[in-house]
Amino acid sequence: MVDRAARDDVRLATNIVDCDPESMFIGMKVAVRFEQSQDLWVPLFAPETAA
């Protein structure tokens, strides 16, 4: 789950990319990026240092 900093009542079920699962932690800052899948753009999140 990803919380939006601007809205504390919004959480997104999403994929975290460019990150080893063992290095993830609650409170980790992530940045959104979009990848195209056919005619749909999918939001993915990566650690801010890898974005």
C-alpha positions as CSV (number, residue, x, y, z in Angstrom):
1,M,0.0,0.0,0.0
2,V,1.2,3.5,-0.8
3,D,0.0,6.5,1.1
4,R,-0.3,9.9,-0.7
5,A,1.5,12.6,1.2
6,A,-0.9,15.2,0.1
7,R,-4.0,13.2,1.2
8,D,-3.7,11.1,4.3
9,D,-7.1,9.5,3.5
10,V,-5.9,8.0,0.2
11,R,-4.0,4.7,-0.1
12,L,-3.2,2.9,-3.3
13,A,-2.7,-0.9,-3.8
14,T,0.2,-0.9,-6.3
15,N,3.5,-2.4,-7.3
16,I,6.9,-1.2,-6.0
17,V,9.6,-1.6,-8.6
18,D,13.4,-1.2,-8.8
19,C,13.7,-2.3,-5.1
20,D,14.7,-5.5,-3.4
21,P,11.7,-6.7,-1.4
22,E,13.8,-7.3,1.7
23,S,14.9,-3.6,1.6
24,M,11.4,-2.2,1.6
25,F,10.0,-0.7,4.8
26,I,7.0,1.1,6.1
27,G,7.4,4.9,5.6
28,M,9.8,4.4,2.6
29,K,9.5,7.4,0.3
30,V,8.5,6.5,-3.3
31,A,7.9,8.3,-6.5
32,V,5.3,7.4,-9.2
33,R,6.2,6.6,-12.7
34,F,3.9,5.4,-15.5
35,E,4.4,2.5,-17.8
36,Q,2.3,1.8,-20.9
37,S,0.5,-1.6,-21.2
38,Q,-1.3,-1.6,-24.5
39,D,-3.6,1.4,-24.4
40,L,-3.5,1.8,-20.6
41,W,-0.9,3.7,-18.5
42,V,-0.2,1.9,-15.3
43,P,1.2,3.8,-12.2
44,L,4.2,2.1,-10.6
45,F,6.2,3.3,-7.6
46,A,9.9,3.2,-7.1
47,P,12.1,4.3,-4.1
48,E,12.8,8.0,-4.6
49,T,16.6,7.3,-4.9
50,A,15.9,5.0,-7.8
51,A,13.3,7.2,-9.5
